Amino acid sequence: MTTPRRMHLVAYLKTGPTANHPGAWRHPEADLHDIFEPSRYEHLARVLEAGCFDACFYADTFGLPDIHGGNFDAYLRLGGQISYLDPLTILPFMARVTRHLGLGATLSTTFMNPYYLARTLASLDMVTKGRAAWNVVTSATDLEARNFGLDGIPPKHLRYDRGDEVLEACCALWDSWEPDAFVMDRERGVFIDPSKVRYTNFEGQWVKTRGPLTIPRTPQGRPVFLQAGASDRGREFAARWAEMIFCTPHSKADTIAFHDDIKARLDKYDRPPEACKILPSFAVTVGETESIARERHAYLQSLIDPEAQLMLNSSLLGADLSKHRTAEEVAKAQGNQGISGSHDRVLQLMEQERISFAEAASKPRDLLVGTPAMIADQLEDYFTSGACDGFIIWPTISPLMLEDFCRTVVPELQRRGLFRTEYRGKTLRENLQAP
């Protein structure tokens, strides 16, 4: 008997008061007092595990954005999407209060050495008993590059070429220990069998590392790879490596096109379609009735300062939207900067709503609005039509929105047989591979 296909849910988080919604921090129910308290992140972890989420991951930018207006004034004054804490310091707190929830960090292959990446992520996978995930980014802004001693961000194709090598090197380091290297035989006086540990001796065009790691083989062998590349080179990178893909298309038709393109590319790397989960991202506004939900949504959107939305999109597009108002101007100003998925979403919105590039770039992200049943209807439609394998859920009002989603929408999805009622695997990868 075939097990019914069920969707996967992953939470997109920031170590700050909100994510992607530049006005939500102003809402009276948004918690602001505990941004630097471990208890905040422990609570989020408990909420998500109670909701049977596969995982959460922390988005991150390695610097203070200063593209909009040529400085960081607006980003600070208007409540930008800043990572106020390094996510790697937060995840162990979340691990201690959960048993099943996958835990992911964003780390850059452009700026970071393979040995550091492999060692850090192996440590996380070990202490979480196989729940680590890596949101693999090549980074997208000159400001980040300058923080790591570069003059600017390299071209996209070179960043992905280096990214391929970094992941190859990390995998070689993770494989430098055999699974049974630990002996711990007190009588024979053998702690580790040295024949089960080997040098890596990886050398490529961009990186090299001798190895081996100081950390033994972890429960998953390597962390689950999450990736969000939307350019052609980014999609090729994802088809080779990603086990979850975070995407932000504007419509269901755009999501289906992205889904089908990625799944078709997997065969080149001898990967079956189910090896990579396509997860479009949404936030929600839930109400007891549709009218209540729409009233809540209208109030939430009213909290967005227009400049704050431009500021956020300037950072995502890699061009100052206070100065550059057409697609041509933005493309010229971007240089090597910008996130392709964000740029594509603006172009899709521009085409489908027949508005200018400036108007599309000024609009906030759409939210799913309605009763729990209405929101479940929309998620079910995407899922059963073959557009995706599940969803990335990002918070507006934090932690309220995720609490509402787990308390009201998740039970509706479970009632319909679309989502798990309990975890089946011991590791994140096992839960992702479960039907």
Secondary structure, 3 states (H helix, E strand, C coil): CCCCCCCEEEEEECCCCCCCCCCHHHCCCCCCCCCCCHHHHHHHHHHHHHCCCCEEEECCCCCCCCCHHHCCHHHHHCCCCCCCCCHHHHHHHHHHCCCCCEEEEEEECCCCCHHHHHHHHHHHHHHCCCCEEEEEECCCCHHHHHHCCCCCCCCHHHHHHHHHHHHHHHHHHHCCECCCCEEEECCCCEEECHHHECCCCEECCCCEECCCCCCCCCCCCCCEEEECCCCHHHHHHHHHHCCEEEECCCCHHHHHHHHHHHHHHHHHHCCCHHHCEEEEEECEEECCCHHHHHHHHHHHHHCCCHHHHHHHHHHHHCCCCCCCCCHHHHHHHHCCCCCHHHHHHHHHHHHHHCCCHHHHHHCCCCCEEECHHHHHHHHHHHHHCCCCCEEEECCCCCCHHHHHHHHHHHHHHHHCCCCCCCCCCCCHHHHHHCC
